[in-house]
């Protein structure tokens, strides 16, 4: 006699189980068609197992997490570059990438974006090659080198830009747009050549050679079209869907484009995610990037360890580095900071401020030579003599 | 020792502060006025730097302050009265900031009262939530130094400039430390709080020294050289300099020397005091020893890896430890360690004499220090230590009474800690029980090598004998090897069979192996199985035989049920599970291996599913026993068949060689074609790549494919009769790639993931034409290791090999630092009773550990299989009833 879904749900609803276990339990129980008596026994056993599997209080979860992530570091390769799915884009992987993640660098050494496209209807960007290509050109930064040859005419004190029509067409950009962009971005005279097709002539505002040469250099840095910082966009078809991969990252700008699926678009620049989407998104991004880096190397590390590191880095509402300028530099204990790095200045500062070290952490207690308050050191047993009540002092201070 | 107080006293907090001159004088045992240390008799001079009031280091003398002997007296500070105040180098930055932030006339902080109130409020708020106030204080200084006229006395503020090393200029005029000190003295208490200082413990004027504390002699012991000459510590040298200049300064001032000379001397005094504190300040030359070596002064003593903090306080040296080379002993349990007798005779365990052990302890004492389970020391209840000697051992044995303590030698069954550096994870230190063995190396079961990352090519390991009952209990419960088989990193076993264990069981259990009763017992002998099940069948002559699977089943616990694909699984599209034609699906029912081959996936370290399941379902003890039995069984099994590997194993038939050459020839042609089309500008570049990059990539791809193809050819000519293939397929050691490199073709040598391009201009070696893009010229090795490399190939191979070596060297230091940073940042996180993870300040980092509260070691529970298993078992039980 199997019981109904509602009965199973009401039987399980008050159990303190994690949601994935709860879901599995409900589904499996329903599929198996258990009776009420069986369900009771199942619940009892599941709870028993759950209790068994829970982490024990006073466990030094931090050290275990740090070791679990640090230890495989020795086995990682240094091969900096690898093709992350896309043959055209190089991405830092391995140990250097892991270091980059915990360092909370403002800009990663190889920023990269995965732009998912909207797929609301059958002809939406994700399924339409033409639309996707057009979007890719809109996003990719176009510089003058991509579409023209630049020659410096020293005798006439001007720069001659010969535009390639085909390249311009491909990138969907017109000569007027280019002219406008140059006059907007730089303090120069821009004119369309009257003699030749597709030629632009730029003369510096002041006629001096220095100015001209400077101009010839600067002109290559002007982004004519697209988003600055996105050096290259690659279109790839994955299954049915087209996806864009970019070298360089500009999340805020890319999300503004029509046809970009904002829910699935992502970057490997954690700091950018923090600025655009907030600290929770940054936390998830750290977890994702670290897990991916480790998995790519064929190393299995439980996600809980990575989560703990990520949570510690973000628990104050901003992304903090693991190291001197982040977590370790902001510890409450003077000794812990002094024992890590920049010993002397921490001691001098502490003296000047009149700081008090409460000796709560691990390093501090090791330094003064007493047991640490963690694991078995956090539990205090006071034996009670028979038939004699002893006032238990709050010695352990927990 | 024997009378340790029951509850150890705890230091609850340590307060930091600056020392006021008054305090320095108060704690000083004596003023120091003479720069001399010892008189002609070698006796410390009074009021000199080695004054016995500062403590003693020479044996025989007594401290004049505490009358303790050398070793008992902790040392006492003295002091030097400086003739004129000098700045403390460490505070230069703050002094500068404070000069800019305070009024030059009335010394108040240049902020109006409302601002001060505001900052004070913020400071208390920040303190309450336990954050560091640095940023806020910097803001106070910034705001205050912007103000140009004092809001209290309307005095105009002048520009303060700081010049290295320690000069302060106010509108170009020099500010003497005396003037600075005067200004700071007048800052009222409430203003001091605003700049984040504590007026009771750290007044700003104390950053300018008028009296210098002299560290005790115990801090700067002098050493006597063999020649009988005394060599003073660097700090003493520095103090001598300070006293000399101080004296000269005073004499000159009293004599009314010109201002210029006074200033020079003042500067010199400042220099010496500066280098006394820190001898690596930028902008001043470091003070040097006569030999030219820079002196190691106070901050050099604290700084860095070998400094006081990291070298002496965070890492301490210990007694009761031993270190020697390790070697394997498969006859030991994984929980044991073989300790050489010479070590066991020196390391001791303290035992308090009780009625229950007195007779045994007497025996130990009578054995003395030379016969093994002996005793080395006896402690009387008053703490006196008596060494057990050949002469007094009989007397001592008679003399001991209850509550005495005997330090007996290490013996079988004692719990010790065993460690191998680098200690990268908690499994790098585990508890073993002692097994005293002859010879001079530590012995351990080769199955415990993976957690220590040890091998036997000369590795050394450390052992620590535990000294208290609590530590032994903790070590036994928490740190024993069997408790650490499962790694918290991925929740799987980190201990299991390695190398020959895997090959052995692979050979034993693969397909049907006919084993006679005699052989079967021989294989099982060490595994302590004394009975055999019913024979599998009888051969032609009617003699019963058993299969290898049956023999392996003897060491499996009876309650074990599982099924999983083996390492040799070829990942067919549809898994036939039990019906696998390659015998690559392992099925265990009620502790009997029904089907499948035992290999790395079953019993290997990191991967072994069997240990994993036994530990999770039965117990850690059963898991340890299984590993013990398994390793012994495997070794006897491999001894029965034998497994050897020689040069002939790399032989491939002639036709295979021809095929390989054909493939390589074709690849060579393909590369030449690519090069031709590149040179004729016909090559289409890959999107977003230059032409040069494109050709490199396509060549690499072509050659890589060719190497794989040759590998496949070689592989197809080598079957499971080849021991190298057995090892590679079962996961025991090596890979198919290694094998093909030996037999078929070594392949492309790469530097930074690219073909080798460095060397001469336009070519790698003079053997090639300039601009040659061909495979040979850029490090493609056609030969196999067996056939031998030609000179250019050999050279390219060396280039590739060197990169690997450099890579490893760089990586170890980088990952070491990463590990240090991670551990330092995370070490204070602890799971609390409500399963929240918090740091020392009580800040919640996670509300529930890992979002589900599950221990990663037992993380299997987070997978739905567990629920399925429970439901199935309950249903089956009900059905049975």
Interface residues (C-beta under 8 A of the other chain):
Chain A: X18 X20 X21 X24 X25 X28 X29 X32 X34 X35 X37 X38 X41 X42 X45 X46 X49 X50 X52 X53 X54 X55 X56 X57 X58 X59 X60 X61 X62 X63 X64 X65 X66 X67 X68 X69 X70 X71 X72 X73 X74 X76 X77 X78 X79 X80 X81 X87 X88 X89 X95 X96 X98 X99 X102 X232 X234 X247 X300 X301 X302 X303 X304 X305 X307 X308 X309 X311 X312 X315 X316 X322 X323 X326 X327 X328 X329 X330 X331 X332 X333 X334 X335 X336 X338 X339 X340 X343 X344 X345 X347 X348 X350 X351 X352 X353 X354 X355 X356 X357 X358 X359 X360 X361 X362 X363 X366 X367 X368 X369 X370 X371 X374 X375 X376 X378 X395
Chain B: X7 X8 X10 X11 X12 X13 X14 X15 X16 X17 X18 X90 X91 X94 X130 X131 X132 X133 X196 X197 X198 X200 X201 X202 X207 X278 X299 X302 X303 X304 X307 X309 X310 X313 X314 X316 X424 X425 X426 X474 X478 X488 X489 X490 X491 X492 X686 X687 X688 X689 X697 X752 X753 X807 X810 X811 X812 X814 X815 X816 X818 X819 X821 X822 X823 X824 X825 X826 X827 X828 X829 X830 X831 X832 X833 X835 X837 X839 X840 X841 X843 X844 X845 X846 X849 X850 X851 X852 X853 X854 X855 X856 X858 X859 X860 X861 X862 X864 X866 X867 X868 X870 X871 X872 X873 X874 X875 X878
